Amino acid sequence: MQSDLTHWHYLSPWAVAFLLIRGGSRFARENIPILLGAGAGVALFERVGVREVALFAVVLVLASVLFAFAYYRRFRFRMEEDVLLVQRGLLQRTELKVAAGRVQQIGLQQPFYFRPLGIVRFVAETPGGVSAEVELPGIRRDLAESLRRSLSGDEEQGQPAFDPASGAAEAAPELIHMATAKGVTLHGLTSNAAYVFLAMLAPLVPAVERVSRHTLADGESATWLTGLLVSPWLVAILLVVAFPALIVTLSVVGAWLRFHGFRLTFEKGRYVQRSGLLNRHEQILSADRLQVVESVETLPGRLLRRRYLICRQIGSPARGGEHSARAFLVPGLTRRRADELVATLWECAPLVGALQQVDRRFARACAFRFALGGALLLGLATLLTLDWRWLIGLVLLPLPALLYGRLRWLAVGWRIEGGVSEVRNGLLGRRSLVFPLDRVQGVQIRQSWWQRRRGLATVRLGLAGGSAVVPWLPLTQARGLANITVARIEFGEDGTDRLAHRISQGIPDRTEEQQ
């Protein structure tokens, strides 16, 4: 069914339930850990009483229902030619206009409680937006498909709608990648999602400490806990084995919930990914707006030989955000498969050459900075505690400093092949930025006073939303890298391949020598 987008459309009445669920989960996530940690929840029950607290909760729920219903009634949208017009707000009326040409990523999400109702959540993102600029929290599926086609500029309007539950598409798209069960599981094991779970549990630590103190004060109820503390081996097993296993299990479960049935396809100049178990969602990324493909290999990923890709677009943050639902992420890849996907995304040959390493003096500089920072911390600890034993650490400090410098030097590398550049950084893990040189928006060559004396320089390649840094190159090689980048931006492929080969070999640019 084709919807007429020129008339005003409203949210589905079931969107009220979505607004209530999202608002309630946000309130619980932001406030309940704080109340429990400060002990305010216990004090509230003791002073006010359970009946009064329950009555207040009922009033709060009713007020939330009325607010959500009023918000639903004042939310409407329509298309004016190629501009999406959204009017929303309860106390303050807001009108938002977004041109179709500014939309760079479109997402359709369908939680499990939306599937029987046939409604989806529509999200459209624009360059530079920190959050989703346009969000329609509950509309019919056919209406969402019509909006997607209008904002994407599709000329064919008679296509059947996308079915998030089945993951089927309207045409015969080109399948680029399909995640396997093994890949999704290993992604959960190797991703940094475990640290996210630990950060979520951090506000509950004061509450657990408070409950434990009350339990220990009660002699009868603390008998089992006292017996537990008598056995140090059991405590060690709980801390070293059970708790990390629980966190890793939660990370794997989170990976399955998000990436179950993951499929990446190419449809009409756009990359489309569909995945999700309970919350089935679709993300659409225009190929011409793709700026950087980031290949991430964590320390567990290096041990299990797994990595994942993040597709960055205009306005995306340079680092972080890969655990959010907005990230365009391809999980659970082997190194070879990741290289093949990068070549597919950039429509180039796979990068097979070895990465060029930076000057060895970069390791010395990193070790010196580490040692200097450690010495300052040890000196500050000595002054604050008046305990001179802290200074013993100065004797042991050179060893971790040298190890840190060595690991940093080994992690940094770069290469250029066929107009596509890869810049790698990291410490124990690896994070590589792969991008065509014509995506670079600016080039800087920086030199500290120490680098100037030794003929070294740092090259910073400015990209949309961040930069790629190649540190501590010989000055001639740094200038050559800047030259080939500028030549690629201005003149395209003509002559840049030969210049790239000369730069990787450290041969100076003849035109620069003649000048």
C-alpha positions as CSV (number, residue, x, y, z in Angstrom):
1,M,0.0,0.0,0.0
2,Q,1.4,3.4,-1.1
3,S,0.8,6.2,1.4
4,D,0.2,9.8,0.4
5,L,3.0,11.7,2.2
6,T,1.7,15.2,1.3
7,H,-1.0,15.0,3.9
8,W,-0.4,15.1,7.7
9,H,0.2,11.8,9.3
10,Y,0.2,10.9,13.0
11,L,1.9,8.3,15.1
12,S,0.3,5.0,15.8
13,P,-1.7,4.9,19.0
14,W,0.5,2.1,20.1
15,A,3.4,4.5,20.1
16,V,2.2,5.7,23.5
17,A,3.3,2.3,24.9
18,F,6.7,2.7,23.3
19,L,7.1,6.2,24.8
20,L,6.2,4.9,28.2
21,I,8.6,1.9,28.0
22,R,11.5,4.1,26.8
23,G,10.8,6.8,29.4
24,G,10.5,4.3,32.2
25,S,13.7,2.5,31.2
26,R,15.6,5.8,30.9
27,F,14.3,6.9,34.4
28,A,15.4,3.6,35.9
29,R,18.8,3.6,34.3
30,E,19.6,7.2,35.3
31,N,18.0,7.5,38.8
32,I,17.4,4.1,40.5
33,P,21.2,3.3,40.8
34,I,21.8,6.7,42.3
35,L,18.9,6.3,44.8
36,L,20.1,2.9,45.9
37,G,23.7,3.9,46.1
38,A,23.0,6.9,48.3
39,G,20.6,4.9,50.5
40,A,17.8,7.3,49.7
41,G,15.5,4.5,48.7
42,V,15.8,2.7,52.1
43,A,15.3,6.0,53.9
44,L,12.2,6.8,51.8
45,F,10.6,3.5,52.7
46,E,11.4,3.9,56.4
47,R,10.1,7.5,56.7
48,V,7.1,7.5,54.3
49,G,5.9,4.0,54.2
50,V,5.3,1.4,51.6
51,R,1.6,2.4,51.0
52,E,2.5,6.0,50.3
53,V,5.4,5.1,48.0
54,A,3.1,2.7,46.1
55,L,0.5,5.5,45.8
56,F,3.1,7.9,44.5
57,A,4.2,5.3,41.9
58,V,0.6,4.9,40.7
59,V,0.2,8.7,40.4
60,L,3.5,8.9,38.5
61,V,2.5,6.2,36.1
62,L,-0.9,7.8,35.4
63,A,0.8,11.2,34.8
64,S,3.2,9.6,32.4
65,V,0.4,8.0,30.5
66,L,-1.4,11.3,30.2
67,F,1.8,13.0,29.1
68,A,2.6,10.4,26.5
69,F,-0.9,10.5,25.1
70,A,-0.9,14.3,24.8
71,Y,2.6,14.1,23.2
72,Y,1.2,11.5,20.7
73,R,-1.8,13.8,19.8
74,R,0.5,16.8,19.0
75,F,3.0,14.8,16.9
76,R,2.5,14.9,13.2
77,F,4.6,14.8,10.0
78,R,4.4,15.0,6.2
79,M,6.5,15.6,3.1
80,E,6.7,18.9,1.3
81,E,8.3,18.1,-2.0
82,D,11.7,16.7,-0.9
83,V,11.6,18.1,2.7
84,L,10.3,16.2,5.7
85,L,8.3,18.4,8.0
86,V,7.8,17.2,11.6
87,Q,5.8,19.1,14.2
88,R,6.0,17.9,17.8
89,G,6.1,19.2,21.4
90,L,3.7,19.5,24.3
91,L,4.6,22.6,26.3
92,Q,6.9,24.0,23.5
93,R,5.9,23.5,19.9
94,T,8.8,22.5,17.7
95,E,8.8,22.4,13.9
96,L,11.6,20.5,12.2
97,K,12.5,20.5,8.5
98,V,15.0,18.1,7.0
99,A,15.8,18.1,3.3
100,A,16.2,14.7,1.7
101,G,19.7,15.6,0.4
102,R,20.9,16.0,4.0
103,V,19.8,12.6,5.2
104,Q,22.8,10.2,5.2
105,Q,21.6,7.3,7.2
106,I,18.1,5.9,7.7
107,G,17.2,3.3,10.3
108,L,14.0,1.1,10.8
109,Q,13.7,-0.6,14.1
110,Q,11.0,-3.1,15.2
111,P,11.1,-4.3,18.8
112,F,9.5,-7.6,19.5
113,Y,6.4,-5.9,21.0
114,F,5.9,-4.0,17.8
115,R,5.9,-7.0,15.4
116,P,2.3,-8.2,16.0
117,L,1.1,-4.5,15.6
118,G,2.9,-4.0,12.2
119,I,4.6,-0.7,13.3
120,V,8.2,0.3,13.3
121,R,10.5,3.1,14.7
122,F,11.8,5.4,12.0
123,V,15.1,7.2,12.5
124,A,16.9,9.6,10.0
125,E,20.3,11.0,10.7
126,T,22.0,14.1,9.2
127,P,25.7,15.2,9.1
128,G,27.0,16.6,12.4
129,G,24.0,15.3,14.5
130,V,25.1,14.1,17.9
131,S,21.8,12.2,18.2
132,A,19.1,11.1,15.8
133,E,17.7,14.3,14.2
134,V,14.4,12.9,13.1
135,E,12.7,10.1,15.1
136,L,9.2,8.8,14.5
137,P,8.7,6.4,17.5
138,G,5.8,4.4,16.1
139,I,4.4,4.5,12.5
140,R,3.0,1.9,10.1
141,R,5.5,-0.2,8.2
142,D,4.2,0.9,4.7
143,L,4.4,4.5,5.8
144,A,7.9,4.1,7.0
145,E,8.9,2.5,3.7
146,S,7.3,5.3,1.7
147,L,9.3,7.8,3.8
148,R,12.5,5.9,3.3
149,R,12.1,5.8,-0.5
150,S,11.2,9.5,-0.6
151,L,14.2,10.6,1.5
152,S,16.5,8.2,-0.3
153,G,15.5,9.6,-3.7
154,D,14.2,6.3,-5.2
155,E,12.2,6.8,-8.3
156,E,10.4,3.5,-8.1
157,Q,7.5,3.9,-5.7
158,G,5.7,0.7,-6.3
159,Q,8.0,-1.6,-4.3
160,P,6.7,-3.9,-1.5
161,A,7.6,-2.9,2.0
162,F,10.5,-4.2,4.0
163,D,9.7,-6.9,6.5
164,P,12.0,-6.6,9.5
165,A,10.8,-9.8,11.0
166,S,11.8,-11.9,8.1
167,G,14.8,-9.8,6.9
168,A,13.6,-10.0,3.3
169,A,14.1,-7.1,0.9
170,E,11.8,-6.0,-1.9
171,A,14.3,-6.6,-4.8
172,A,17.2,-8.9,-5.3
173,P,20.0,-7.1,-3.5
174,E,23.6,-8.0,-3.7
175,L,24.6,-9.9,-0.5
176,I,27.9,-8.7,0.7
177,H,28.2,-10.4,4.1
178,M,26.1,-12.7,6.3
179,A,27.3,-13.2,9.9
180,T,27.5,-16.8,11.2
181,A,26.7,-18.1,14.6
182,K,30.3,-18.6,15.4
183,G,31.2,-15.1,14.2
184,V,28.5,-13.5,16.4
185,T,29.6,-15.5,19.4
186,L,33.3,-14.7,19.0
187,H,32.4,-11.0,18.5
188,G,30.7,-11.1,21.9
189,L,33.9,-12.7,23.4
190,T,36.3,-10.2,21.8
191,S,34.4,-6.9,21.8
192,N,34.7,-4.4,24.6
193,A,31.1,-4.8,25.6
194,A,32.1,-6.4,28.9
195,Y,33.6,-3.0,30.0
196,V,30.2,-1.4,29.1
197,F,28.4,-3.9,31.4
198,L,30.9,-3.1,34.2
199,A,30.3,0.6,33.8
200,M,26.5,0.0,34.0
201,L,27.0,-2.0,37.3
202,A,29.3,0.6,38.8
203,P,26.5,2.8,40.3
204,L,25.2,-0.3,42.2
205,V,28.5,-0.9,44.1
206,P,27.6,1.5,47.0
207,A,24.2,-0.2,47.3
208,V,25.8,-3.6,47.5
209,E,28.3,-2.4,50.0
210,R,25.5,-1.0,52.2
211,V,23.5,-4.2,52.1
212,S,26.6,-6.2,52.9
213,R,27.3,-4.1,55.9
214,H,23.8,-4.6,57.3
215,T,24.1,-8.3,56.6
216,L,27.3,-8.6,58.5
217,A,25.8,-6.7,61.4
218,D,23.1,-9.3,61.7
219,G,24.7,-12.4,63.2
220,E,22.2,-15.0,62.2
221,S,21.9,-14.0,58.5
222,A,25.7,-13.5,58.2
223,T,26.6,-17.1,59.1
224,W,26.8,-18.3,55.5
225,L,28.8,-15.2,54.5
226,T,31.3,-15.7,57.4
227,G,31.7,-19.3,56.3
228,L,32.3,-18.1,52.8
229,L,35.0,-15.7,53.8
230,V,36.8,-18.5,55.8
231,S,37.5,-20.3,52.5
232,P,39.9,-18.1,50.5
233,W,39.9,-20.5,47.5
234,L,36.2,-20.2,47.1
235,V,36.4,-16.4,47.2
236,A,39.3,-16.5,44.7
237,I,37.2,-18.7,42.3
238,L,34.2,-16.3,42.6
239,L,36.3,-13.2,41.9
240,V,38.7,-14.7,39.2
241,V,36.4,-17.2,37.4
242,A,32.7,-16.7,38.2
243,F,32.4,-12.9,37.9
244,P,34.4,-12.6,34.7
245,A,32.5,-15.5,33.2
246,L,29.2,-13.8,34.0
247,I,30.4,-10.6,32.4
248,V,31.6,-12.4,29.3
249,T,28.3,-14.4,29.1
250,L,26.3,-11.1,29.2
251,S,28.6,-9.7,26.4
252,V,27.9,-12.8,24.2
253,V,24.1,-12.6,24.9
254,G,24.2,-8.9,24.0
255,A,26.0,-9.7,20.8
256,W,23.3,-12.3,19.9
257,L,20.5,-9.9,20.7
258,R,21.9,-7.2,18.4
259,F,23.5,-9.2,15.6
260,H,21.3,-12.3,15.2
261,G,20.6,-12.8,11.5
262,F,23.0,-10.1,10.4
263,R,23.0,-9.5,6.7
264,L,24.8,-6.7,4.8
265,T,23.6,-6.0,1.3
266,F,24.1,-3.4,-1.4
267,E,20.9,-1.9,-2.8
268,K,20.7,1.0,-5.3
269,G,23.9,2.8,-4.2
270,R,23.3,2.1,-0.5
271,Y,24.7,-0.3,2.1
272,V,21.9,-1.9,4.1
273,Q,22.3,-4.1,7.2
274,R,19.5,-6.0,8.9
275,S,20.0,-7.7,12.3
276,G,18.5,-8.2,15.7
277,L,16.7,-10.9,17.7
278,L,14.2,-9.1,19.9
279,N,14.7,-5.6,18.3
280,R,14.9,-6.2,14.6
281,H,16.4,-3.2,12.9
282,E,17.6,-2.0,9.5
283,Q,20.3,0.6,8.8
284,I,20.9,2.3,5.5
285,L,24.1,4.1,4.6
286,S,24.7,5.9,1.3
287,A,27.8,4.7,-0.4
288,D,28.8,8.2,-1.5
289,R,28.6,9.4,2.2
290,L,31.0,6.7,3.4
291,Q,34.2,8.4,4.7
292,V,36.2,6.0,6.7
293,V,36.1,2.2,7.3
294,E,37.6,1.5,10.8
295,S,39.0,-2.0,11.4
296,V,39.1,-2.8,15.2
297,E,41.0,-5.7,16.7
298,T,40.9,-5.9,20.5
299,L,43.4,-7.8,22.6
300,P,41.0,-10.8,22.9
301,G,40.3,-10.4,19.2
302,R,44.0,-10.7,18.4
303,L,44.1,-14.0,20.4
304,L,41.0,-15.4,18.7
305,R,41.9,-13.8,15.3
306,R,38.7,-11.8,15.1
307,R,37.9,-8.2,14.3
308,Y,35.0,-6.0,13.4
309,L,34.5,-3.1,11.0
310,I,32.9,0.3,11.7
311,C,31.7,2.4,8.7
312,R,32.1,6.1,9.5
313,Q,30.2,8.7,7.6
314,I,30.1,12.5,7.5
315,G,29.6,13.9,11.0
316,S,30.4,10.6,12.8
317,P,32.7,10.9,15.8
318,A,36.2,9.7,15.1
319,R,36.4,7.3,18.0
320,G,34.0,5.4,20.2
321,G,30.3,4.8,19.9
322,E,30.6,1.3,18.4
323,H,28.4,-0.1,21.1
324,S,25.5,2.2,20.4
325,A,22.7,1.0,18.2
326,R,23.5,3.8,15.7
327,A,26.9,2.4,14.8
328,F,27.1,0.9,11.4
329,L,29.1,-2.2,12.5
330,V,30.0,-5.5,10.8
331,P,30.8,-8.1,13.5
332,G,32.8,-11.3,13.9
333,L,35.2,-11.1,10.9
334,T,38.5,-13.0,10.3
335,R,41.4,-10.9,9.2
336,R,41.1,-12.1,5.6
337,R,37.4,-11.6,5.5
338,A,37.7,-8.1,6.9
339,D,40.3,-7.2,4.2
340,E,37.9,-8.5,1.5
341,L,35.0,-6.4,2.9
342,V,37.1,-3.3,3.1
343,A,38.0,-3.8,-0.6
344,T,34.4,-4.3,-1.4
345,L,33.2,-1.2,0.4
346,W,35.8,1.0,-1.3
347,E,35.6,-0.9,-4.7
348,C,39.3,-1.4,-4.8
349,A,41.8,-4.3,-4.8
350,P,42.6,-5.8,-1.4
351,L,45.5,-4.2,0.4
352,V,48.2,-6.8,0.4
353,G,51.4,-4.8,1.0
354,A,53.2,-4.7,4.3
355,L,52.6,-1.8,6.6
356,Q,55.4,0.8,6.8
357,Q,56.7,1.4,10.3
358,V,57.6,4.8,11.7
359,D,61.0,5.8,13.0
360,R,62.3,3.8,15.9
361,R,62.8,6.9,17.9
362,F,59.1,7.1,18.3
363,A,59.4,4.2,20.8
364,R,62.0,6.1,22.8
365,A,59.7,9.2,22.9
366,C,56.7,7.1,24.1
367,A,58.9,5.4,26.8
368,F,60.2,8.8,27.9
369,R,56.7,10.2,28.3
370,F,55.6,7.1,30.2
371,A,58.6,7.3,32.5
372,L,58.1,11.0,33.1
373,G,54.4,10.6,33.9
374,G,55.1,7.7,36.2
375,A,57.9,9.6,38.0
376,L,55.6,12.6,38.6
377,L,52.9,10.3,40.0
378,L,55.3,8.6,42.3
379,G,56.7,11.9,43.5
380,L,53.2,13.2,44.2
381,A,52.3,10.1,46.1
382,T,55.5,10.5,48.2
383,L,54.7,14.1,49.0
384,L,51.1,13.3,50.0
385,T,51.7,10.3,52.1
386,L,55.3,11.2,53.3
387,D,56.2,7.6,52.6
388,W,59.5,7.3,50.9
389,R,58.9,3.7,49.8
390,W,57.0,5.1,46.8
391,L,60.4,6.1,45.4
392,I,61.4,2.5,45.0
393,G,59.1,2.5,42.0
394,L,61.6,4.8,40.2
395,V,64.0,1.9,40.0
396,L,61.4,-0.4,38.4
397,L,59.9,2.3,36.2
398,P,62.2,1.9,33.2
399,L,61.1,-1.6,32.4
400,P,57.3,-0.9,31.9
401,A,58.3,2.3,30.1
402,L,60.4,0.5,27.6
403,L,57.8,-2.1,27.2
404,Y,55.1,0.5,26.6
405,G,57.3,2.3,24.0
406,R,58.0,-0.9,22.2
407,L,54.3,-1.9,22.0
408,R,53.3,1.5,20.8
409,W,56.0,1.5,18.0
410,L,54.9,-2.0,16.9
411,A,51.3,-1.0,16.7
412,V,51.8,2.1,14.5
413,G,51.9,1.6,10.8
414,W,50.7,2.9,7.4
415,R,50.5,2.1,3.7
416,I,49.1,3.5,0.5
417,E,47.9,1.2,-2.4
418,G,45.9,2.3,-5.4
419,G,44.9,5.6,-3.8
420,V,43.6,3.9,-0.6
421,S,45.5,4.6,2.6
422,E,45.5,2.6,5.9
423,V,46.7,4.1,9.1
424,R,47.0,1.8,12.2
425,N,47.4,2.7,15.8
426,G,47.0,1.0,19.2
427,L,48.8,-0.6,22.1
428,L,47.7,-4.1,22.9
429,G,44.8,-3.9,20.4
430,R,44.8,-2.5,16.9
431,R,42.6,0.1,15.3
432,S,43.1,0.9,11.6
433,L,41.6,3.6,9.5
434,V,41.1,2.7,5.9
435,F,40.1,5.5,3.5
436,P,40.7,6.8,-0.1
437,L,43.0,9.7,-0.2
438,D,40.4,11.8,-2.0
439,R,38.3,11.7,1.2
440,V,41.0,13.7,3.0
441,Q,39.9,17.3,3.8
442,G,43.2,18.7,5.0
443,V,46.9,17.8,5.5
444,Q,49.2,19.0,8.2
445,I,52.9,18.4,8.8
446,R,53.9,19.1,12.4
447,Q,57.3,19.2,14.0
448,S,58.3,19.6,17.7
449,W,61.6,21.1,18.5
450,W,63.0,17.6,19.2
451,Q,61.7,16.4,15.8
452,R,63.2,19.4,13.9
453,R,66.7,18.7,15.2
454,R,66.5,15.1,14.0
455,G,64.7,15.6,10.7
456,L,61.4,14.0,11.7
457,A,57.8,15.1,11.4
458,T,54.2,14.0,12.1
459,V,51.6,14.0,9.4
460,R,47.9,14.6,10.3
461,L,45.3,13.8,7.6
462,G,42.1,15.5,8.3
463,L,38.9,13.5,7.7
464,A,35.2,14.1,8.3
465,G,34.7,13.8,12.0
466,G,38.4,13.2,13.0
467,S,41.9,12.7,11.7
468,A,44.4,10.0,10.9
469,V,47.9,10.6,12.4
470,V,51.1,9.1,11.1
471,P,53.7,10.0,13.7
472,W,57.5,10.3,13.5
473,L,58.2,9.9,9.8
474,P,61.5,11.1,8.2
475,L,60.8,14.6,7.0
476,T,61.3,13.7,3.3
477,Q,58.8,10.9,3.6
478,A,56.3,13.1,5.5
479,R,56.5,15.7,2.8
480,G,56.0,13.0,0.1
481,L,52.9,11.7,1.9
482,A,51.5,15.2,2.0
483,N,52.3,15.6,-1.7
484,I,50.6,12.4,-2.8
485,T,47.5,13.2,-0.7
486,V,47.1,16.7,-2.2
487,A,47.8,15.3,-5.7
488,R,45.1,12.7,-5.2
489,I,42.6,15.3,-4.1
490,E,43.4,17.6,-7.0
491,F,44.3,15.4,-9.9
492,G,42.8,12.0,-9.1
493,E,44.6,8.8,-10.0
494,D,47.0,10.4,-12.6
495,G,50.6,10.0,-11.4
496,T,49.7,9.2,-7.8
497,D,50.5,5.5,-7.9
498,R,54.1,6.1,-9.0
499,L,54.5,8.8,-6.4
500,A,53.1,6.5,-3.7
501,H,55.7,3.8,-4.5
502,R,58.5,6.4,-4.3
503,I,57.2,7.6,-0.9
504,S,56.9,4.1,0.6
505,Q,60.5,3.5,-0.4
506,G,61.6,6.8,1.2
507,I,62.7,8.4,-2.1
508,P,62.3,12.2,-2.2
509,D,60.0,14.0,-4.6
510,R,62.1,15.2,-7.5
511,T,59.8,18.2,-8.2
512,E,60.3,19.4,-4.7
513,E,64.1,19.0,-5.0
514,Q,64.1,21.1,-8.2
515,Q,62.1,23.8,-6.5
